[in-house]
């Protein structure tokens, strides 16, 4: 369709899928920011991981025992020098 080459761009969109450096989502309370809870960074697997992430987030938010170990998803893993074992 050579005629399309003559058309101008009227808009653009990008479906950014944020991914963490270690490939694991971030689910938990953010240290040093009172009241901030994050559940994100799933990248392209967000649809697949959504159900489990939502369950884990809900359990953490209401203080229930989580169905799985939440430590691999803890936001503090990105805080330099923070010792996860101290919690």
C-alpha positions as CSV (number, residue, x, y, z in Angstrom):
1,X,0.0,0.0,0.0
2,X,2.4,2.7,-1.2
3,X,-0.3,5.4,-0.6
4,X,0.1,4.9,3.2
5,X,3.6,6.4,2.9
6,X,2.1,9.7,2.1
7,X,-0.1,9.9,5.2
8,X,1.0,11.7,8.3
9,X,1.1,10.3,11.8
10,X,-1.9,11.5,13.8
11,X,-1.0,9.9,17.1
12,X,1.0,7.2,18.7
13,X,0.6,4.9,21.7
14,X,2.9,2.7,23.6
15,X,1.8,-0.1,25.9
16,X,4.7,0.0,28.3
17,X,5.0,-3.1,30.5
18,X,7.3,-2.1,33.4
19,X,9.5,-4.9,34.6
20,X,11.8,-5.0,37.5
21,X,15.6,-5.6,37.2
22,X,15.3,-9.0,38.7
23,X,12.2,-10.0,36.8
24,X,10.0,-10.5,39.9
25,X,7.0,-8.2,40.6
26,X,7.0,-5.8,43.5
27,X,4.3,-6.6,46.0
28,X,4.4,-5.0,49.4
29,X,4.8,-1.9,51.6
30,X,7.4,0.6,50.5
31,X,9.8,1.4,53.3
32,X,10.1,5.1,54.3
33,X,6.9,6.1,52.5
34,X,4.1,5.8,55.1
35,X,1.0,4.1,53.7
36,X,2.4,3.2,50.2
37,X,1.7,-0.3,49.0
38,X,2.8,-1.4,45.6
39,X,1.7,-4.3,43.4
40,X,3.4,-3.9,40.0
41,X,6.4,-4.5,37.8
42,X,4.9,-7.7,36.3
43,X,6.1,-6.9,32.8
44,X,4.5,-9.0,30.1
45,X,3.3,-11.6,32.6
46,X,0.9,-9.3,34.4
47,X,-2.2,-11.1,33.1
48,X,-0.9,-14.5,34.0
49,X,0.3,-13.4,37.5
50,X,-2.6,-11.1,38.2
51,X,-4.7,-13.5,40.2
52,X,-1.9,-14.7,42.5
53,X,-0.5,-11.2,42.9
54,X,-4.0,-9.8,43.8
55,X,-4.5,-12.6,46.4
56,X,-1.1,-12.0,47.9
57,X,-1.6,-8.2,48.0
58,X,-5.0,-8.5,49.6
59,X,-3.6,-10.9,52.3
60,X,-0.8,-8.5,53.0
61,X,-3.0,-5.5,53.1
62,X,-5.5,-7.0,55.6
63,X,-2.8,-8.7,57.7
64,X,-3.7,-12.3,56.8
65,X,-1.1,-15.0,56.6
66,X,0.0,-15.0,52.9
67,X,-0.6,-18.2,50.9
68,X,3.1,-17.9,49.7
69,X,6.3,-16.4,50.9
70,X,6.1,-12.7,50.0
71,X,9.8,-12.0,50.5
72,X,10.9,-12.4,46.9
73,X,8.5,-9.6,45.9
74,X,9.3,-7.2,48.8
75,X,10.1,-3.7,47.6
76,X,12.9,-3.4,50.1
77,X,15.0,-5.7,47.9
78,X,15.9,-2.6,45.9
79,X,17.0,-0.6,48.9
80,X,20.8,-0.8,49.0
81,X,22.1,-2.2,52.3
82,X,18.7,-3.2,53.6
83,X,18.8,-6.5,55.4
84,X,15.6,-8.6,54.6
85,X,16.3,-10.9,57.5
86,X,15.9,-8.0,60.0
87,X,12.1,-7.9,59.6
